[in-house]
Amino acid sequence: MKITKSVLLNAAKAPTINQNLNINSNLTTFFNKYVNTTDVWSWNSVIADLARAGDSVESLLAFAAMRKLSLTPNRSTFPCTIKSCAALFDHCSGKQIHLQAFVFGFHNDVFVSSALIDMYSKCGYLDDAYNVFDETPVRNVVSWTSMITGYVQHGRPYDALYVFKDFLRQESENQNENEACVDAVAMVTVLAACSSTSNKNVTEGVHGVVVKKGFEENTKIGNTLVDAYAKCGLLGFSRKAFDEIMDKDVTTWNSMIAVCAQHGMSTQALELFHAMVRDSYVNYNAVTLSAVLLACAHSGALQIGKCVHDQIIKMGLEEDVVVGTSVVDMYCKCGQVRTARIAFDRIKNKNVRSWTAMVAGYGMHGYAREALDVFYEMIRVKLVPNYITFVSVLSACSHAGLVDEGWHWFQTMEHKYCIKPGVEHYSCMVDLFGRAGYLNKAYDLIKNMKVRPDFVIWGSLLAACRKHKNVELGEISARQLFELDPQNCGYYVLLSNIYAEAGRWEDVAKMRIHMKNHELSKTPGFSLVELKGRVHVFLVGDKEHPDHEKIYLYLDELCEKVQAAGYIPNMTSDLHDIDKEEKEMTLRIHSEKLAVAYAIMNSVPGSTIQVIKNLRICGDCHETIKLIAKIVNRRIVVRDSKRFHHFSEGLCSCGDYW
């Protein structure tokens, strides 16, 4: 039969092809030299060439045209045709071609069955994929890997691991026969399953298989192993796996830098980046810079972040949505929310993460109205907010005491956007009610939660009870926290402070004795300040810093000026049953005061000082730094565990509401 243009067009209507496929005008060009041929191998060549070139629709139409000629396909016809269905996620056509493979007796061919497993997996029909896999009499490594990959990609890592276990068992039973053996590609996929399970024992077991088979120096396996151990929280093992990779590529470096940045190991992340630039022949890319920006954001390393931003501009990546969002996040967390807004406005094709980063940035700085304006603009451009967006919105309302707005959006997120409140949303609402003094509302909300309240929620209520001196609810919150997180000393300290403010010194003593008997120690407070590209760390009463004597002398001078300006020590920040003078001395050497003093001494007059503290700033330090900012005529920004405080001219951006 002669092939004409009409035959090609009619081929699109063949029953083996999904009716939604559109014929490409270039298709006839591929067939012109075959218009008079009935050679199956020639058609197979066309189908395969189109499939490999990514022209999946044309590949399927070629198969349809071939069948229209009543040519009988052979075992080489089906794999590339099925591959085209997989590339298009076209389950309907794939199933029809599977039927034809069955009719012509090729369904048990190892290459055809492997292609079918891959196609069904990519289309999300894992049960069909497994049925093909299970019924295949002879499996090759591609069959096993396709089945494992399908389970991993669709969030069923344990099923993937069970298949891998069977793979190892078959390999062991048939080690003297010409059977499939586990290869590097299969190991990468299995380690990806380990990453999803975050199971230490499973990951270590699979790592043992890697070593046994001699794959430990394989770069792709090493990269996946770095991530798998990190997901298990075994950062030391992750770093060891990184160090053992001989030929590190950009993915290797990116993985390790990202692991450090995501786990708060900012110094190590920045050191790795410097090593990558200095010692490696690998060029960094957008992913690298995004990970470095995350490290800068966590550590408050603004100057390094600015240098990275300059490089992003030189590389023309400022408008990239992923990199641009990282820039926004870095500036927000380094206290430069206005610069973050400029970077945000330069991003083209903003996605939900970009908008959410800006909402969160304004919120953590206490600019709740600006945060809500960005949120309203996001809705206006018809971008649907997600789970994290509403966490950012509710958090912004909490920091500013916008109770009505917060409650409105808490209800709206479920009723309008079908997002069920999670523990993070409830935590924000409990914090919002608690800060505003609506303790009973906060407690009622907890009692009516649709999910089990965690230690963050009860911790927010306990902190609110301390602020508003509610002993009864404080004790209820503390009892829950002692069960959920019995080793956390902070809850005992908070309840002890509530008792102290109520003058219940016997209960304070009981708390202290319990802490001592159970060897519970308070998380040490520390503050960071970056000067000239170097991060300086201060602890309370710190004398490890080489300039500690000069720092204390200068801090004494500042304290005298502060007292002359009307400073009165806030004793509620240190509620031990000790005399007044000793309390004042304890307050004076808090880490944030030491960091501020050192920064003033070693920075240019008039420049902004930025300090990061790991805990919530205490009331006394808050009042003291307000006066220091006025006395030295500086703008001082402190980022604590809850939010940012911008001190200037004797005032704070939080309006003393934090």
N, C-alpha and C positions, 0 to 999 in steps of 0.2 A: 504494500500500500504506500502510495506516495504521500510524503508529509507536506502539508501546505499550511499556510497561516491559519486557515479556518480550523484545521485539525488541532493546531496548537491551542487556539482559543477554546475549542470544545473540550480540550484536555482538562481545562480548569474546572469543568463540570463533572469530571470523573468521580465515581463514588468513593474512591480511596483518598480524596483530598477534601479538606474542610472548605465549605462554600465561602468562607470569609477571606480566603487568600486572593490577592490581586495579582494579575499577570503583569510582569515588567516588560516594557517595550523593547528592552535589550535582549529578551529571551530568544527571539528568532535568530539573532546573530549567532548564538551558540549552536543552533541546530542546522544552520545553512549547509554546512559541509556534510551533514548526515541525512539530508532530505530524502535520499534514495536508499538508505541503508536499513536493513533489518537485523543488524549485528548487535546482539545483546551486550557484548563487551564494549562496543562503542558507546552505547547508551549508558552503561555503567560508568564509563570514563567521564561522560558529561555530568552525570548525577554527582559523582565524587568531586569533580573539579568545582562545581557550583557550591557544594556543601563546604568544601575546604575554604572557598573564597568568602564564605559567610552569606552567600545568596541562597538562603534556605528556602524561600518561597519558590524561586526558580528551580531549585533542585527537586522539590516535590512536584512541581508542574511537569518537569522532565519525566519523572517517574510515571505521572498520569498519562503523558503523551505516549510513552513506551507501552503502557498497558492498553492504550487505545488501539495500538497496532496489533494487539493480541500476542505480543511477544512474551515468552515465558521467562520470568526473572530467575536468576541463579543466586547462589549463596553470597556473591559479591555485590548484588544489587541492594540488599536490605540494610546493611549496617549504616551506610551514608544517608540513605533515605530516612531511617529512624533517627539518625543524628540530627537531621534537619527538623524533624518534629520536636525533638528535645530543645533545639535552639529557639524554636518559636513557642515553646510551652504549649504545643498543639496536641492535647491529649486525644481529641477526637480522631484526627488523621493518624496519630500514632497507633491507636487501637485498631483502626481499619487495616493499617499496614501489618500489624501483628497478626491479624486474622489471615491476611494473604500469605505471610510467612508460614503460618500453620498449614494452610491449604497446600502450599507447595513443598511442605516437609522440611523447612529450614528453621523452625522455631527452636529446635534443640541444638542448632549449630552454636558453638561457643561464642563466636563473634556477633552473631545475631542476638543471642540471648543477653550478652553483655550490653549491647546497644539498647535493647528493650528495658533492661534494669535501669540504665541511666535515664532513659526517656521517661519512664513512669515515675522515677524518683524526682526528676526535675519538675515534673508536672504536679507533684504533690500526692501521687497515688502510691503510697509506700506499701500498702497491702498487696496491690497488683505487682509491684516491683519484687516483693518478697516471694510471691507465688511463682513468678518466672524464675527467680533465683533458686528457689527450693526444688523446682521441677527440672532444672538444668542438670543433666547427667554428668557432664564434665565442665568444671569451672576453671577459668584461668584467673590470673591475678587481677585482671581488669574487672571481672565479674565480682570478685570479693570487694575490691576497692570501690566499685560503683555502689554496691549495696551499703557499705559502711558510710560512704560520702552522703548518700541519700538520707540516712538516719541523722547524721551530724547536721546537715543543712536544714533539717526540719525539726530541730530541737529534741531529738531522741538519742542522746549520747550513750545512754546505757544499752539501748538496743544495738547501737554501733559496736560497743565493746563486746557484747555477747557474740555478735557475728565474727569479730576479730578473734575471740577466744576459740570459736569453731575453726577459723582459718588456721590458727596455730596448731590445733589438734590434728586437722587433716594433714598439714605439712609434716607433722611429726610422724604420723602413721604411714605416710607415703614418701618418706625421705629418700628411699632408694629408687623411686619411680620418677617418671617424667611428669611431675605434678607441679601445680602453681606454688611459688614461694613468695613469702612476704618481701616486698621491695620498699625502696625509700619513699615512693609516692604513697603507698599504703600506710607507712609509719607516720607520715605527716598528717594524714587524715585521722588516724587513731589518736595522735597527740592532740589534735583539735577537739576530739571528743573528750579527752582528759581535761582540757581547758574549760569545757562546758560543765563538767561534773564538779570541778574544784575539789576533787577527792585526792587527798595526799597519798593514800595507799595505792590507789589505782595508778596515779601518775608515776610513782616510784616503780611499780611493777612493769609498766610499759617502758620506762626508762631502762630497766634491766634488759628487756628484749632488744632495745636499741643497741645497747653495749654488746650483748651476746652476738648480734648479727653484724657488728662492726660498722654501724652507721653513725657513731658518735661525732665524727668529723664532718658529716654532711651538713652543709650550711642551712638548707631549708628545714631539716629535722631539728638542728640546734635552735633555729629561730622559734619554731613552734614549742620546743621544750622550755625555752625562756619564758614564754607566755603561760604555758601550762603550770609551771611551778609558781609563777607569780599569782595566778588565779587561786592557788592553794594557800597563798600567804607565806610560801617558803622562799623569801626573797634572797636568802643566802644561796640556796640551791639554784635559783634563777641566775644569779650573778656567776656562779661556778660554771653553769652550762654556757653562759655567754663567753667566759674567759677561755673555754675549751674549744671554741669554734676558731679554726685556723684562718679560713678565708671569709672574714666578715664582710657582708655586703651592706647596702644602705638599710635594708630591712632589719638586719641584725642590730645595727646601732640604734635605729628608731625604736625597736622593741624594748631594748634595755633602758634607753633614755625615758621612754614612756612609762615603763614599769616603775622606775624611780620617782618620776614626777607624780604619778597617780597615787603612790603610797607615801607621799609627803617627804621623800628623800631628795629634796630639791638640790642640796649641795652636791650630792653624788650625780644627779642628772646633769647639772651644769658642768661638773668635772668631766663626765663622759663626752659631752658635746665638745668641750675644749680638746679632749684627746682625739676625738673624731676629726676635728679640723686640723689639729697639729700633726698627728701621727698616721692618719689613714689616707689612702689614696681614693677613698670613696667620697663622692660629693653629696652634701646634704641636700634635702629637698623640702617641699612644703610640709610634709608629715613631720620631718625632723624639727622644723621651726615651730610648728604647733605644739609639739611635746615640750620644747625648751620654754616656750611662752607659759605653758602650764606650770613648769617648775618655777619660773619667775613670779607667777601669780601667787603660788603657795608660800614662797619665801619673802615676797615683797621686794624682790630685787629689781627695782624700777629702772635703774641705769642700764643693767644688762638687757632688760626687756626693751628699752628704747633702742639699744644697739641692734637687737634682733629685728625690731620693727623697721629700722633703717634698711637692713638687708632685705626685708620683705618688699619694701618699696623699690629697691634697686632691681629685684627679681621680677617686678611687675605682678606681685601676688596680692596686693592690698585689696583688690576688688574681689578676690576669690572668697567664696562664702565660708569655707572651712577655716582658712587662715585668718580671714578678717574677723570671724567670730572669736578666734583665739586671742587676737589683738584686743578686741573689746573686753573680753574676760580678764586679760592681764591688767589692762589699765584700771578697770573697775576695782580689782582686788589689790592694786597698788595705790589706791587712793586718788586716782586721776579720772574721775567720772566724766568730767567735761571733755577731756581728750578721748575718752572711750566713745563718747557720743559722736565726735568728729569721725573717728574710725568707723563707727557703725553706719553713719550716713554715706560713707564711701563704698560700702559693700553693695555690689550689684546682685540682684535676684536673691534677696534675703530669704532665709528659710525660718522655720519655727524656732530653731536653736538660736539663731541670730537675735530674733526679737526677744526671746526668753532671757538671753544673756543681758540685754540692755535693761529689761524690766528688773531682773535680779540685781543688776549693778546699781540702779537708782535706789532700789529698796534697801540694800545693805548700807547705803550712805544716808538713809533717813529721808530721802526725797520721794516720799510716797506719791505725791501728786504727779510728779514727773513720771514715776513708774506707771501709774494708772493711765496717764496720757499716752505713753508708748503702747500700753496694752490695748487701749481703745483704738489707736491707729492700726495696730495689728489686726484687730477685728474688722476695721473699716476696709482694709485691703483684702479682706476675705481669706485670711490665713487662719486656719482652725487651731486654737490653743490646745496644748496637750497637758498631760499629767503634771509635768515639771513646770510648765507655764503658770498653772494655778498655785503651785507651791510658792513660786516667786511672787505672785500677786498677793497671796495671803500673808506672806512674810513681810512684804512692804507695808501692808495695812497694820500688821502687828507692831512694827518698829515706830509707826507714827500714831498709834492709838486710834485708827480709823475703824471703829467697831462696826458701825452700820454698813460701810462698804465691804468690809471683810465678811460679815455674815451674809450679805447679798450674794457675793461671788461664791461663797462656800455652798450656798443652796443652788445657784445657777449652774455651776459646773456639772452637776448631775442631771438636773432637770432639762437643761438646754443642750449640753454637750455630751451627755451620757458618760461622764467620767465619774466613776464611783470614788468617793473620798477614801484615801489611804491614810496610813499612820502619819505621813508627813503633813497632810492637810489638817488632820485633827490636832497635830502638835502645834501647828501655826495658830489654830483657833483657840486652843487652850492657852497658849502664850498670849494671844491678843486679849482674851477675856481677863486673864490673870493680871497682866500689866495694868489694864484699865481698872482693876479693883473688883471685877465681877467674878469673884472666886466661886460663888455658888453656881453661876452659869457654867463656868469652866468644869466644875465637878459633875454637874448634871450631864454635860456633853460627854464626858468620859464614861459615865454610867450607861449612856445610850449609844455608845459607839458600836458600829457594825463589825469592827475588827478589834482584835485584842490590843489594848493599850500597852505600849512598850515603855522602856525606862526613860525615853526622851519626853514622852507626854507627862508621866508622873513627875519627872524632874522639873518640867516647866511649871507645873502646879506647885511643887515644893518651893521653887524660887519665888513664885508670886506670893506664897504664904509668908516667906521670910520678909519680902518687901512690905507687905500689908499687915504683918504681925498677927497672922491667924494661926494660933497654936493647934487648934483642933484639926483643921484640914491638913496642916503641916504634918501632924502625926500620922494621919491616914495615908498621905502621900508617901511618907518615909517608910511605913510598914510595907507598902507595895514595892518600893525600890529596894528594900533590904532583901526581899525574896527574889526579885528579878536580877539584881546585880549586887550581891552581898559583899563583893571585894572592892567596891568603889567607895573610897573614903569620903569623896565629896558630899555624899548624901548625909553622912553622919555629921560632917562639919556644918552643913546647912541647918540641920535640925538642932544641932548644938547652938548655933547662932540665934535661932528662933527662941530657944529656951533662955539664952543669955539676955536677949532683948526683953523678955518677959520677967527677968530677974530670978529665974528658976535655976539657981547655980548648982543645986544637988543633981538635977537632971543633966546639966552640962558636964558635971564630973563623971556621971555614969557613962555618958557618951564617950568621953575621953578615955575612961578605963576600958570600955569595950574595944575601942580602936587599938589601944595598947596591947590588950590581951590577944587580939586577933591579928596583930602586927599589920594594921592598916595604916598606910601613910598617905598623906595628901599629895596629889599631883603637884610637883614643883612648878611655880609660876616662872616664866621667863619671857624676856622681851628681846626683839631683834631690831637692829637699825643698820641700814646700808649706807656706807660712806666710801666714796671713791672706789666703787666696785667691789668692796669687801663687806661681808655681813658680820656684825659684832653681836654677840649673844650675852645677855645679862641675866643673872639669877637674883633672887631677893638676897640682899646683904652680900652681893658678889664681891669677892676680893681676888678673883682669879685673873681679871683683866689687867694687863700690864700697866695701865694708867689709873688703876683704882684709887690711888691716893689723891691724885689731881681731881678725879671725878667727885670724891667725897668732899673735898675742900670747896669745889665750885658749887656743889649741891647745898652745902651749908650756907653759902652766900645767898643762893637763890631762896632758900627757906627763910632766911632773915628778912629778905625783901618781901616775900609773900606774906609773912606774919605782919609786917608793917602795913601791908595793903589790906589787912583785915581778915587774914586767914584764921579760921578756927578748925582745929583737927576734928575730923569726922570719925569718932570712936566706934561707930557701928561697923566699920570695916575690919576691926580687930577686937573681937569680943571675949578674949581670955579674961579670966578673973585676976587681973594684975593691976598694978597702980597706973595712974594716968601718965606719968612721965615715961614709964617703960612702954606703954602703948604708943606714945608719940614717937619714940625712937624706932619702934618696929615699923610704923607706917612710913617713916622717912626714907627707909632703905628698900622700898618696893622696887621691883625690877624696871617698871616703866619710868619711874622717876630717874633712875640711874641712866637709862637709855636716852631719855630726853636731855639730861644734863650733858652727857657725853656728846650728843649730836650738836647741841648749841655751841659747845667748846670747839668743835672741829668742823664747822660748816661756815659758809659765807654769810655774813649778816644780811638779814632780809630774806634768806632762802627758806623754803618750806621744809619742815622736819617731818619724817614719816617713821612711825614705830609700829611694830607688830607684837601683840601679846597673845600667848596661847590660851589664857583664861579671860574671864570677864573682868574689865577694869573695875577697880574698887571705887567706892564713893569718895574716899579721901583723895586718891590720886586724880580723880576726875576734877574735883574742886581745885586742887593744887595746880594742875596743868592749865586750867583755865586762866588762873592768875599769872602763871609763868609766861604764857603766850602774850598776855597783855604787857607784862613788865619788860620782856625782851623784844617786843614788837615783832613777833614771829607768828607764822601760821603753823600749827602743830597738828598732824593727823595721826590718830592712834586707831589701829585696827585690832579689836579684841575678838574673842571667840564668837561674838554675837553680831557685831556691826562695826561701822566706822564712826569715829568722833572727830569732827573738824573744829579745832580750838582756834579762836581768833578774837582779839580785843576783849578778853574776859568772858567770852560766851562759847557755847558748844552747839554744833549743828543739831544735836539730838534734843535740844531744848530741855535738858535734864530728864528726859524720858527714855530710859533704856533698861 
